[in-house]
Amino acid sequence: MKARIRYVERTTPNHDGPAWIGRVTLSKTGRTVYYRGMTLRRIQGGAVNGNHVDIATGENYWVFGV
């Protein structure tokens, strides 16, 4: 697995969710991001509420390179 620095933000309707810049681990395919005990799976298609979803809670996240 590859470690990278990424910007991670939990999406909310008011765009005021918590955000972090930190080291994440990517799966071999790069579709899954592991961060702070969360497993964030990439959403396919035109995502409006985020580009990843936490598979445990269903919350949406934006994950971008810095």
MIKE-641163 format. One record per atom (N, C-alpha, C): residue number from 1; atom name; x, y, z. Coordinates in steps of 0.05 Angstrom, whole numbers, plus 32768, in hexadecimal, padded with zeros to 4 digits. Layout:
(pt NUM,'CA',(X,Y,Z))
...
//
This chain:
(pt 1,'N',(8011,7FE8,8000))
(pt 1,'CA',(8000,8000,8000))
(pt 1,'C',(8012,8019,8000))
(pt 2,'N',(8008,802E,7FF3))
(pt 2,'CA',(8017,8046,7FF0))
(pt 2,'C',(800E,805B,8004))
(pt 3,'N',(8021,8069,8011))
(pt 3,'CA',(801A,807F,8024))
(pt 3,'C',(801D,8099,8015))
(pt 4,'N',(800A,80AB,8018))
(pt 4,'CA',(800A,80C5,800B))
(pt 4,'C',(7FFF,80DA,801E))
(pt 5,'N',(8005,80F3,8019))
(pt 5,'CA',(7FF9,8109,8028))
(pt 5,'C',(7FE0,8112,8018))
(pt 6,'N',(7FC9,8114,8026))
(pt 6,'CA',(7FB0,811C,801A))
(pt 6,'C',(7FA0,812F,802C))
(pt 7,'N',(7F8F,813E,801F))
(pt 7,'CA',(7F7B,814F,802C))
(pt 7,'C',(7F62,813E,802E))
(pt 8,'N',(7F57,813B,8047))
(pt 8,'CA',(7F3F,812B,804B))
(pt 8,'C',(7F2A,813C,8059))
(pt 9,'N',(7F13,813E,804E))
(pt 9,'CA',(7EFD,814F,8059))
(pt 9,'C',(7EE3,813F,805A))
(pt 10,'N',(7ED6,813F,8071))
(pt 10,'CA',(7EBB,8133,8073))
(pt 10,'C',(7EA8,8147,8068))
(pt 11,'N',(7E97,813F,8056))
(pt 11,'CA',(7E85,8151,8049))
(pt 11,'C',(7E6C,8155,805B))
(pt 12,'N',(7E61,816D,805B))
(pt 12,'CA',(7E49,8174,8069))
(pt 12,'C',(7E38,8186,8057))
(pt 13,'N',(7E1E,8189,805C))
(pt 13,'CA',(7E0E,819B,804B))
(pt 13,'C',(7E18,81B8,804C))
(pt 14,'N',(7E23,81C1,8062))
(pt 14,'CA',(7E2D,81DC,8065))
(pt 14,'C',(7E4A,81E0,805D))
(pt 15,'N',(7E57,81CB,8054))
(pt 15,'CA',(7E73,81CC,804D))
(pt 15,'C',(7E85,81D5,8064))
(pt 16,'N',(7E7E,81CB,807C))
(pt 16,'CA',(7E8D,81D3,8094))
(pt 16,'C',(7E97,81BB,80A4))
(pt 17,'N',(7E9A,81A4,8096))
(pt 17,'CA',(7EA3,818B,80A4))
(pt 17,'C',(7EC0,818D,80AB))
(pt 18,'N',(7EC9,817B,80BC))
(pt 18,'CA',(7EE5,817A,80C4))
(pt 18,'C',(7EF6,8172,80AD))
(pt 19,'N',(7F0F,817D,80AD))
(pt 19,'CA',(7F22,8177,8097))
(pt 19,'C',(7F3D,8173,80A3))
(pt 20,'N',(7F4D,8163,8096))
(pt 20,'CA',(7F69,815E,809F))
(pt 20,'C',(7F7B,815C,8086))
(pt 21,'N',(7F94,8161,808B))
(pt 21,'CA',(7FA9,815A,8078))
(pt 21,'C',(7FBB,8146,8086))
(pt 22,'N',(7FBD,812F,807B))
(pt 22,'CA',(7FCC,811A,8088))
(pt 22,'C',(7FD5,8104,8076))
(pt 23,'N',(7FE4,80F1,8082))
(pt 23,'CA',(7FEE,80DA,8073))
(pt 23,'C',(7FD8,80C5,8071))
(pt 24,'N',(7FD1,80BD,8059))
(pt 24,'CA',(7FBE,80A8,8054))
(pt 24,'C',(7FCC,8090,8047))
(pt 25,'N',(7FC0,8079,8048))
(pt 25,'CA',(7FCA,8062,803A))
(pt 25,'C',(7FB7,805B,8025))
(pt 26,'N',(7FC1,8056,800C))
(pt 26,'CA',(7FB0,804F,7FF6))
(pt 26,'C',(7FB1,8031,7FF1))
(pt 27,'N',(7F9B,8025,7FE8))
(pt 27,'CA',(7F9B,8009,7FE1))
(pt 27,'C',(7FAB,8006,7FC7))
(pt 28,'N',(7FB0,7FEE,7FBF))
(pt 28,'CA',(7FC0,7FE8,7FA7))
(pt 28,'C',(7FB3,7FF5,7F8E))
(pt 29,'N',(7F99,7FF5,7F8D))
(pt 29,'CA',(7F8B,8001,7F76))
(pt 29,'C',(7F87,801F,7F79))
(pt 30,'N',(7F8A,802A,7F91))
(pt 30,'CA',(7F87,8046,7F96))
(pt 30,'C',(7F6A,804E,7F9A))
(pt 31,'N',(7F57,803B,7F99))
(pt 31,'CA',(7F3B,8042,7F9D))
(pt 31,'C',(7F32,8043,7FBA))
(pt 32,'N',(7F43,8039,7FCC))
(pt 32,'CA',(7F3C,8039,7FE8))
(pt 32,'C',(7F52,8048,7FF7))
(pt 33,'N',(7F4A,805A,8009))
(pt 33,'CA',(7F5C,806B,8019))
(pt 33,'C',(7F58,8063,8036))
(pt 34,'N',(7F6D,805E,8045))
(pt 34,'CA',(7F6C,8058,8061))
(pt 34,'C',(7F78,8070,8070))
(pt 35,'N',(7F68,807B,8083))
(pt 35,'CA',(7F70,8093,8091))
(pt 35,'C',(7F63,8093,80AD))
(pt 36,'N',(7F73,8096,80C2))
(pt 36,'CA',(7F69,8098,80DE))
(pt 36,'C',(7F55,8082,80E4))
(pt 37,'N',(7F5A,806A,80DC))
(pt 37,'CA',(7F48,8054,80E2))
(pt 37,'C',(7F2F,8052,80D0))
(pt 38,'N',(7F2D,8064,80BD))
(pt 38,'CA',(7F17,8064,80AA))
(pt 38,'C',(7F1F,8056,8090))
(pt 39,'N',(7F0C,8049,8083))
(pt 39,'CA',(7F10,803E,8069))
(pt 39,'C',(7EFE,804D,8056))
(pt 40,'N',(7F0A,805D,8045))
(pt 40,'CA',(7EFB,806E,8032))
(pt 40,'C',(7EFD,8062,8016))
(pt 41,'N',(7EE6,805B,800B))
(pt 41,'CA',(7EE5,804F,7FF1))
(pt 41,'C',(7EDC,8064,7FDC))
(pt 42,'N',(7EEA,8064,7FC6))
(pt 42,'CA',(7EE4,8078,7FB1))
(pt 42,'C',(7EC9,8073,7FA5))
(pt 43,'N',(7EBA,8089,7FA1))
(pt 43,'CA',(7EA0,8089,7F95))
(pt 43,'C',(7EA3,808D,7F77))
(pt 44,'N',(7E96,807C,7F67))
(pt 44,'CA',(7E98,807E,7F4A))
(pt 44,'C',(7E82,8091,7F40))
(pt 45,'N',(7E87,809F,7F2B))
(pt 45,'CA',(7E73,80B0,7F1F))
(pt 45,'C',(7E75,80CD,7F28))
(pt 46,'N',(7E61,80DD,7F22))
(pt 46,'CA',(7E61,80F9,7F29))
(pt 46,'C',(7E59,80FE,7F46))
(pt 47,'N',(7E6B,80FB,7F58))
(pt 47,'CA',(7E64,80FF,7F74))
(pt 47,'C',(7E62,811D,7F7B))
(pt 48,'N',(7E4D,8124,7F88))
(pt 48,'CA',(7E48,8140,7F90))
(pt 48,'C',(7E50,8144,7FAD))
(pt 49,'N',(7E4B,812F,7FBD))
(pt 49,'CA',(7E4F,8131,7FDA))
(pt 49,'C',(7E6A,8127,7FE3))
(pt 50,'N',(7E7C,8121,7FD1))
(pt 50,'CA',(7E96,8117,7FD9))
(pt 50,'C',(7E9F,8103,7FC4))
(pt 51,'N',(7EB9,80FC,7FC5))
(pt 51,'CA',(7EC3,80E9,7FB2))
(pt 51,'C',(7ECB,80CE,7FBF))
(pt 52,'N',(7EC7,80CC,7FDA))
(pt 52,'CA',(7ECB,80B3,7FE9))
(pt 52,'C',(7EB5,80B0,7FFE))
(pt 53,'N',(7EB0,8097,8006))
(pt 53,'CA',(7E9C,8092,801B))
(pt 53,'C',(7EA9,8080,802F))
(pt 54,'N',(7EA4,8085,8049))
(pt 54,'CA',(7EAE,8074,805F))
(pt 54,'C',(7E9D,805B,805F))
(pt 55,'N',(7EA9,8044,805B))
(pt 55,'CA',(7E99,802C,8058))
(pt 55,'C',(7E8C,8023,8073))
(pt 56,'N',(7E96,802D,8089))
(pt 56,'CA',(7E8A,8026,80A3))
(pt 56,'C',(7E72,8038,80AA))
(pt 57,'N',(7E73,8052,80A3))
(pt 57,'CA',(7E5E,8064,80AC))
(pt 57,'C',(7E4D,806F,8095))
(pt 58,'N',(7E57,806D,807C))
(pt 58,'CA',(7E48,8078,8066))
(pt 58,'C',(7E4C,8096,8061))
(pt 59,'N',(7E5D,80A2,8072))
(pt 59,'CA',(7E62,80BF,806F))
(pt 59,'C',(7E74,80C4,8057))
(pt 60,'N',(7E6E,80DB,804A))
(pt 60,'CA',(7E7D,80E2,8032))
(pt 60,'C',(7E96,80F4,8039))
(pt 61,'N',(7EAB,80F0,8029))
(pt 61,'CA',(7EC4,80FF,802D))
(pt 61,'C',(7ECF,8108,8012))
(pt 62,'N',(7EDC,811E,8013))
(pt 62,'CA',(7EED,8127,7FFC))
(pt 62,'C',(7F0A,811F,8003))
(pt 63,'N',(7F18,8113,7FF1))
(pt 63,'CA',(7F34,810C,7FF5))
(pt 63,'C',(7F43,8116,7FDC))
(pt 64,'N',(7F56,8129,7FE1))
(pt 64,'CA',(7F65,8135,7FCB))
(pt 64,'C',(7F83,8136,7FD3))
(pt 65,'N',(7F94,8136,7FBE))
(pt 65,'CA',(7FB0,813B,7FC3))
(pt 65,'C',(7FB5,8158,7FCA))
(pt 66,'N',(7FCB,815C,7FD9))
(pt 66,'CA',(7FD2,8178,7FE0))
(pt 66,'C',(7FEA,8181,7FD1))
//
